[in-house]
Amino acid sequence: MGYDGYSNVGDLELNDFWKEQMRKGAQKEELEMQIKNDIYDAYRLFATYLEHSHATSTIPEVHTEILNRINNEFDGKAKMALIERFTDNTLKMKQINNEIDLFLNSFPTGK
């Protein structure tokens, strides 16, 4: 039995295999980072949209002012119906504000 020598062909195939694996790994990492960045950008855009469209936060204050005027200007059943409706709307707005805040706070703030 003798020594047949060193096979360069097999080494080239193995070398190509590892180069391909490294290239695929780098592509996978790049794709994962791009997806994370896209998701983060979409989150920031959506969060900004919600913050700017979150105009309901001042409604309870306005309702309080209106309720005070109703108490001074109206009486009887109309007064009670308006007070009940404004009170119910104020509670709903507060709940919506809390839900929007919880939703926004459920996302991580950094990348």
N, C-alpha and C positions, 0 to 999 in steps of 0.2 A: 504494500500500500504506500502510495506516495502522496505527496502534497500536491493538490491540484491548483493551488494558487488562490489569490484573492479575487472575488467576483465583484467587479465594479457595477455590473448590470443590476444585481440585487440591491446594492447600496443606493443606486440612483432611484430605483423604484421605492425603496423605504424612505429615502430622503424626500421624494416627491409626495409620498403619502403624508409625512409629518408637516411638510409645507402646506399641503392642502388642508390638513386638520387645523393648523394655526390660522390659516386664512379664514376658514369657516368659523373658528372661535372668535376671531376679531370681528367678523361680520355680525355674528350673533350678539356680541357685546355692543357693537355700534347700533344695531337694531333695537336692542333693549333700552339703551340710553335715549335713542330717538323717540321711542314709544313713551318713556317716562317723561321726557321733555314735552311731547305733544299733549299728554294727559295733564301735566302741570299747567301748560299754557291754556288749555281748555278750561281747567278749574279756575285759574285766575280770571279769565274772561267771563266765565259764568258767575263767579263770586262778585266781580265788579259790577256786572249787570244787575245782580240781585241787590247789591248795596245801593246802587243808584235808583233802582226801581222800588226800593224798600221805603216808599213814601207813606206807608201805613203807620209808621212809628209816631207821627205827630197827630194822627187822627184822635186818639183818646184825649189829648189836651184840648183839641178843638171841640170835641163832644162835651167835655166838661163845661166849657164856656157856653155852648148852646143849651146845655141842661140848666145852667143858671138863668139864662134868659127865659127858657120855657117856664121855670118855676115862678118867675116874676110876671110873665105876660099871660099865661094860660091858667085855667082852673078846670076842675071836674074831670070827666072821663078822658077828654082829649089830652089833658096834661098828663094823666097817669099812663095813657097809651104811648105818648111820645117819650116819657121818661123811661118806661120799660123798654121801648125799642132802642133808644140811645144807649141805655145801660147794657143791653144784650149785645149791641154792635161793638161797644167798647171792650167788652170781655172777649168777643171773637177776635177783634184786632190785636189785643194783647196776646192771645193765644197764637195767632198767625205770626206776630213779631217774634215770639219765643221759638216757634218752630223754624223760622228762617234763620235765627241766630244759631240754634242747635245744628241745623243743616250746614251752615257756613263753618261752624267750629268743628264739624266732624272730619274735615279735611286737614291734612298736614299743611302747615304754613310755609314750609321750605321745600327745596328740591330733595 
